[in-house]
Amino acid sequence: MNDRFDLVVIGAGPAGYVAAIRAAQLGMKVACVEKRPTPGGTCLNVGCIPSKALLQSSHVFEESVHDLKAHGVIVGDVRLDLAQMLKRKDEVVGATTKGVSFLFKKNKVTAITGTARIEAAGKVAVLGDDGAVAQRLDARNILIASGSEVTPLPGVTIDEKTIVSSTGALELQAVPKRMAVIGAGIIGLELGSVWRRLGSEVTMIEFLDRIAPGVDNEITKHFQRSLEKQGLRFRLGRKVTRAEKGKDGIVVTHEPAQGGAAESLTVDVVLVCIGRRPCVEGLGLDKAGIKLTDRGRIAVDAHFQTSVPGIYAVGDVIDGPMLAHKASEDGVACVETIAGQKGHVDWEKVPSVVYTQPEVAWVGKNEEELKAAGIAYKTGKYPFTADPRSRANNRTEGFVKVLSDKASDSVLGVHIIGAEAGTMIAEAVLAMEYSASAEDIGRVCHAHPTVSEAMKEAALAAWDKPIHL
């Protein structure tokens, strides 16, 4: 006899586990099927959480070596204990995934380990390690939250030892003397920064003629200059065609993106970070009649329902930014809709963050998008050099930029480069969700001294004039 549930969630990443918990809170009997031995998906196990642990540890290491003297703190011979750094990273991951398991138990979500395959509407088979069906589930509703995986690069075979994905880059047992990072997007820049701080000579090779695609151009230019000062090297507008083992290391062959003479670069480790693609293989989508988009993602309507009634999809497998927090919001909105409520996510107001040093964060439109759309706008900027708390912290690099509608003063986008950009952007997201104007942000009382005062001043600059500049 099959187990019966109101909802079966496929995947226990940020979309799946959050959706499962919320559905249980709404009174549903829920099962969550996950192929990993621990919940949390890519994000908690081999993505967001371990990478941020290493980013923080590597930042502390570099700060100890270079920055403490300015604070009057004199240290002796600072040495790297990479094994302890990796151990701490694993401990952070373990504590976080155990927290999800606890929440499943607390909310009476049935956690099932195995690979899920949809056999028909309302029918899910769970496969064991041998590929045989170990369990069958009946479900009133099915939610696909299977996440994404690393996009492969032709001519480059990942072995997770010397040619690695983001997963392997979190497990390197020694600091490579030379590293090539293919792709200068968010993941590449973050992991490249980690190993550069720990002593590697890092060269970023990017197909586009700029780093951090999607980031406001003014921010990007400042960002690249900052990273170059830190020691990162950039080869932009280059296409990698091969990466092969040679006599002295891995030989990376690359050429101009628009064609031209090839060059080679010999390194010890190659990190491939050219993006991610949805995990849809093996789910039984064809058999169930679930349609895909032209981009290979699962097609859904405004309520996250697929082409098959009763089967839904959220997170990285559908359109929208491939971000953990967006995936979680998708999951909550979807199950609330299933429960008869009115769940909704505005993908235009999903923040993005690059957790380098300085951090980069943004939400809404950038200047290039506003110009292309023919929207008249105003710009307000405020540098952290003028912010007292930033000076006290010895973290004055960067600025806040607020873009507002020229006629209505409504906030259209906020872009930050600075030490606490990822935390500060939440204020901008809240303001935009509730259709605030630049004046609204500027008139809100901000605690002094805090770095968030720079947000207030940038908003005042967009509306009229800043006070402290």
Secondary structure, 3 states (H helix, E strand, C coil): CCEEEEEEEECCCHHHHHHHHHHHHCCCCEEEEECCCCCCHHHHHHCHHHHHHHHHHHHHHHHHHHCHHHHCCCCCCCCCCHHHHHHHHHHHHHHHHHHHHHHHHHCCCEEEECEEEEEECCEEEEECCCCCEEEEEEEEEEEECCCEEECCECCECCCCCCEECHHHHCCCCCCCCEEEEECCCHHHHHHHHHHHHCCCEEEEEECCCCCCCCCCHHHHHHHHHHHHHHCCEEEECEEEEEEEEECCEEEEEEEECCCCCCEEEEECEEEECCCEEECCCCCCHHHHCCCECCCCCECCCCCCECCCCCEEECHHHCCCCCCHHHHHHHHHHHHHHHCCCCCCCCHHHCCEEECCCCEEEEEECCHHHHHHHCCCEEEEEEEHHHCHHHHHCCCCCCEEEEEEECCCCEEEEEEEEECCHHHHHHHHHHHHHCCCEHHHHHHCCCCCCCCCHHHHHHHHHHHCCCCCC
